[in-house]
Amino acid sequence: MKPIKLKMQAFGPYANIETIDFTELDGRTMFVISGKTGAGKTTVFDAISFALYGKTSGEERSPQELRSHFADEDLMTEVDFTFELKKKVYRIVRSPMQERKKSRGEGTRLVNSDAEMYVFEEGKEVLTAASLRETDEKIQQIMQLDFNQFRQILMIPQGEFRKLLTSDSTDKELILQKLFHTKFYRNFQDQLKNEAKELKQRAEQYQSERMKMIGSIDALDDEELQGELLTEPVNEEKALSLAKNLVATQNENKNKIHLLIKQTREKMDHTIKEIERANFVKKSFDELDQLKTKFTSLEQQKDQISQKEQKIEKAVQAQKLIPFIQDLELKKKEVDLRRSAKESAERELTFIQGQLVSLQSDLDHLLSLESEIDQKQKKLGELEKLEQKLNRLTELNERLLRIESSGKKGKTELTRIQETLINLENQKLMLEDKHRIYLEEKSNYASIKHELYMASEKAGKEKELSELRQLFDQHRLSTDKLRTDLDSIEHKVAQAEKKKGEEEKKQSSFYAASLASELRDGEPCKVCGSIHHPKPAAASNDHYDIEKAQEEISSLKEARARMDAEYKHAKGKMLELEQRIKELQAEFSDEKEPVIQLLNNLKVKEQKLLASIRQSEGIKDQLQDVLQQLSRNKDIENRLSIEVQQQREQYVSTKATITSLSEEIPDAYIGNDSYVKEIKQLKQEITTYQSRRKEKETALNEAGNKMASLTERVKTSQQEAESASRKEKESADSFDAELQRSVFKSKEEAVSANMHPNDQSELEREIRDYHQQLFLIKEKKLSAEKALEGVVMPDAEALKTRQDGYESEMRELEEMFAQAAAYVQRHEELIRKIEESITLSSDLEERYRLIGWISDTANGQNERKLTFERFVLSYYLDDILLTANERLLKMSSGRYELARKEDRSKGNKQSGLELLVWDHYTGQTRHVKTLSGGEAFKASLSLALGLADVVQSYAGGVSLETMFIDEGFGTLDPESLDQAIESLMEIQAGGRLVGVISHVPELKERIDARLEVTSTNTGSSTRFLFESL
């Protein structure tokens, strides 16, 4: 993984958007990050770690705590990280859970964490993960490292160096467990331990349970069995033999009431079915009442919905009038502006007229004093006045040309700006429509996602329905078979009982024949006492075996009881399946479109909407850009309009002045300079009086010129005001015509009826939901009414009374049967368990002897006190030390090597992972905690780098192109610092980018690339600095 660009937004001490472009390194493979404490150096690592894994590098700060306290509340906390991995470029945008200001009202709302991931293909960004879960899965897939491995291989945070070096075996075990995922071995140990424990407990439990079972035998009135059970210890073999005999004698007491129980049960089952039907009918009537209530409630809302529909219709009509209203307002503003300009020009003209009268009065007064001025003076005055007018005329002509040229340029620029404004207005309207469509599509996309979820649920239920139908068919076949088998056993029981009766008759005949053989005439019978024996019973050769017949009956009845229980269980399961199938079928009864087709259609809609949304994601920024351009161009238009108006006024004024002057100059003097000699001759005779006269005449002349200019300006303003009024009337007429065609009586009514697009969409959705709900409720109500048509409510109480009577009768019969059968069933099972326990107990004891020994060895109860997992970890640690010692020998000038302590620990403490240091100077080993600060740092750095190499080799396929180290190098002397830098150089020589956070000046001096982090009272910032070494 090689970083390309990191953007941190409102993240840690970075208040705004801070971008670090790693391409500025320009091929350099090592750089140092420097800055004051708390400036945000470690935050750079935190941002990279958070972007990739959603966690900070040191795990001391949660992502939610990284919100910048300097940031504007409207700026969202976010990290945008672009990096290269295996010649592919990826980009991740991740934000933590954070509080954001509500868009409406006061307060804040909680925004969930989110992440997206892109891959660059053929120069374009392609979305490859659109959610937090998908992004995490994609990162794990391409990085092939979990977070703990990433921290040890690519990004080693503060404190992680010495933790592995100085920790004891237990702490080191926890660290290595995370990195090498040795939980499997621990689980294997625990499994052995649990199995051995379980075997021992089971063997002891068998013996204990066997004694309890023997002690629980009920001897009834069998004195021999009672005496044996009270003997210590109990003779298991003799006790079992006596118990078997007693069970056999008790087995005949349970058969007489079975037929009566069967008949009563059939009556009760029939009654229960009638009760279930009554409950179903009642539930159906209750559901119909609820549907009627809902339907009535919806019918009562019709007027409100109708009003809302009318409101939407008016809003649509009003939207047609809005452009006309806006145009009319614009035209009115133009009329007011032109009238204001006209009134201003008229006021100036009135003022100049008064000034002209005053100047004329002053000049007349001076002329009345010229009785002493001769003809030459008059001539001189006329010639000088003529000269001024000729010079003035030349200047005005040149000025007129400049004004005309500048005015044409200004008018052209103004026209261009106005055309630009029209185009921008059109773009704004178009983008606003697109943005509205984009918002609607996002809303529709959320609805489609919900519908997809519902359709998926239905598809799952449809699959469940199919599976349930297959399962129901299987259960029906097995239930029918059980019923057939049960009937067969019933027949066998009847035959066995019949056979037993025959055997009992044979037994009676045998006993009668035996007694008859002992009868003597004149002697009383032992049975009836009679001394007469007219028909003594004859001996029979038929053999009988009542015990065998009874055993056969008992065996058949037990099989029947088990079969009956299995049949009832299977039938109950079948009824449950049938009920579930009916429920699912009821859910699909109203479906008009197959669920799979609906699901596929929704997925197509989702993809189309998602593609459209992604294409429109930049619309908002485009709209904002157009609005800014519109604002800037309007300012330019206002400025240019004022400048063009000023130039127009200057042109009219100058033109009027030129016309006035041309009329005052005789044609003979135009283009002729003979008057110059005459002026020169007459100037000698001019007095102070002429100067005063000249001043008044000049002022009077300028006032006249200005009056002519203002007169022209008033005329022009009048024309422009009239033109603006005509345009206003045309706009008003257009609006009135459109208003007449609409449903509104006034502009105010139309403006009031207009609605915001969001409000209109919400109202339309509410109306649409209402009609859908009304339709569904109505259909369900009609369906329920049709289903219950002609159905009569059963008498549930009478049925319940009948059921209670049967249940009472059944309880009495079952209690009688249970008393007869419980003893036999319990003791036969008890005898079977005792015999089974004797067999199993011997096997368990043999297995425990083997498993117990293996478990003790794997769980550290061995000579070296080493568990199986720790043995595997020690193997990994040996690999790490082998790699680490190559660097440590270089950094310590051949003095130190790390070694694993293999001696057995004292007491019960686990061992095998503690570290020692071999000192080649002394030839002895000692604990790593005895190393000095600088030595410990070199050992820690070597161990960390070795750990990174080994984890990489076991991870397989991992691309390691970067390593970040957040650790100070302040404990190293110059030579050690050189050695440490040399080790880092070896890493970056293989193509890795190495970044180091350090406050050590020497380190900054020896690495030519530095990322400087600067903190201020408004937040931190970064920049790359490059120096020549």
FENJO-V630349 format. One line per field, one symbol per residue. phi: phi as a letter, one per 40 degrees, with the letter a starting at -180 (. if undefined). burial: + if it has 16 or more other ideal C-beta (glycine too) atoms within 10 Angstrom, else -. Layout:
phi=???
burial=???
This chain:
phi=.bcbabbbbfbgcccbbbbbcccccfgcbaabbbiccgchcccccdccccccbgbcccgcbcdccccccccccccccabbbbabafgbbbbbbbbccacbcccbgcgbbcbccaabbbbcbfgbcbcbabaccccccccccccgbcccccccbbabcdgcccdcccccccccccccdccbfcddccccdccccccccccccccccdcccccccccccccfbccccdcccccbcccdcccccccccccccccccbbccccccccccccccccccccccccccccccccccccccccccccccccccccccccccccccccccddccccccccccccccccccccccccccccccccccccccccccccccccccccccccccccccccccccccccccccccccccccccccccccccccccccccccccccccccccccccccccccccccccccccccccccccccccccccccccccccccccccccdcccccccccccccccccccccccccccccbdgcccccbgccbbcbccccbcccbaccccccccdccccccccccccccccccccccccccccccccccccccbdccccccccccccccccccccccccccccccccccccccccccccccccccccccccccccccccccccccccccccgbbcccccccccccbcbccccccccccccccccccccccccccccccccccccccccccccccccccccccccccaccccccccbcdccccccccccccccccccccccccccccccccgcbccccccccccccccccccccccccccccccccccccccccccccccccdccccccccccccccdcccgcbccfbcccccccccccccccccccccccccbfgcbbcaccbccccgcccbhbcbbbccccbgbbaccccccdccccccccccccccccccccccggccbbaabbbacbccccdcccdcccccccccccchccbbbcabcdcccccbcbbccbbbbcbhbabacbbbcc
burial=+++--+++++++++++-+-+-+--+--++++++++---++++++++++++++++++++--+-+--+++-++---++++++++++----++++++++-+---------------++++++--------++--+--++-++--++-+-+++++++++++--+++-++++-+--++-+++-++-+--++--+--++-++--++-++--+---+--++--+-+--+--+--++----+-+--++-++--++--+++-++-++-----+---+--+------+--+------+--+--++--+---------+---+-++-++--+--++-++--+--++--++-++--+--++--+--++--+---+---------+---+-+++-++++--++-++--+---+--+---+--+---+--+---+--+--++--+--+---++-+--++--+--++--+--+--++--+--+---+--+---+--+---+--++-++--++--+--+--+--++-+------+-----+-------+---+------+----++-+++-++--+--++--+--+---+--+---+--+----------+--++--+--++--++-----+--+--++--+--++--+---+--+--++--++++++++++++-++-------------+---+--+---+---+--+--++-++++++++++++++++-+++-++--++--+--+---+--++--+-+--+--+--+++----++-+---+--+---+--+--++--+---------+----+--++--+---+--+---+--++-++--++-++--+--+---+--++--+--++--+-++++----++++++-+++-++-+++-+++-++-+++--++++-++---+----++++++++-+--------+--+--+++++++++++++++++++--+--++++++++++++--+---++-+++-++--++---+++++++-+-+++-++-+++++-+---++++-+-----
